[in-house]
Amino acid sequence: MFEAKFDAGMVLRRDTALGLALGKPAPAAGASGGSGAGLLGKREADVARLVAEGLTNKRIGTRLFISERTVDSHVRSILNKLGFSSRAQVAAWIASPDQ
């Protein structure tokens, strides 16, 4: 539990983290425009949510009707855009209150 919350805190935007530290309420999930304030495209956001559910690339591809290779490409793009190195970090980011 602690590690998940810690990881979620590590991916907060600076202004959000400062606001929380100062006692301001966290922005609503839809207030930032969804999917990390536009960091991810719609399909990337779909893939990220399924990564957070623990699905493999093959299962994600089956669920979204895309190839496993396309899923792999989306996952690599998500990791690059968010500056992450693991699927666990993506899951923590999805679980964070900003998402």
N, C-alpha and C positions, 0 to 999 in steps of 0.2 A: 504494500500500500504506500509506504513512504517513498519508495523508489519511483513509483508511478507519478506521485504528486511532485516529487523533486524534478523528474524529467519534464513534466508538464510546465513547471515553473521556469525551467531553463529555456523554453521556447517562447515565452511571453515576449511581446514587443516591449521595448523599454518604457514607453509612455504608459502602457497598461500596468506593468510591474510597479512603476512609481506611484500610479494612482492607487493600486491595491495597498502598497506600503503606507500611503497617507490616509487610508481608510475610505477611499472613494469606492463606490460599487463598481464591480466589473461590468464592462459593456455587454449588452444583450447579444446573444449569438447572431441574430440577424442584423444588428446595428452596424457591423463592420462590412456588410456586403456579402457575408458568408464565405466559406472556403478560404480562410486566412486572408481576408481583405483583398481578394483577387490574385493571390499568389499562384493558385492552381486553376487550371482550366476545369470545365465541368466534368469531363471524362476523368481527368486526373483526380479530382475530388471524389468521384465515384470509386475509383480504384483505391484511393487512400482509405476511404471508409471500410472497404472490404479487407484491406490489409489489416486495419485495426480490429476487424472481427477474427483475424487469424487465418484467413483463407490463403491457400497456395495460389501461385500464379495460374496454374491450370484450372483451379476451381473458379477463380475470379474471371478468367477468360470464358469459361462455360456460362457463368452467371450473366456476364455482359455481352455475350455473343461476339467476342473478339478472340484473336489468336493468343496463345500463350506468349509468343514473341512480342506482340503488341503490349501485353500486360507488363512484360519485363521492361520494355521501353518506357512505359508510363511510370513504373516504379523507380527506375533510374532517374527520370526527369523530376519526379517528386523529391527524391533524396537530394538531388542537386539544387533544386529551387529552395528547399528548406534548410540546406546545409547539414543534412543528417547523414549518418553512415549506417543506420540499421532500420529495419522495419519496426522494431520496438519503439524507436523514437517517433516514428510516424504515428503509431498507435497512441502514444502518450500525447502527441500534439492534437490528435483528433479528440482525445478524451478531455483536453484542457477546456476550461470554461469559455475561452475566446472562440471556440469552434462551434 
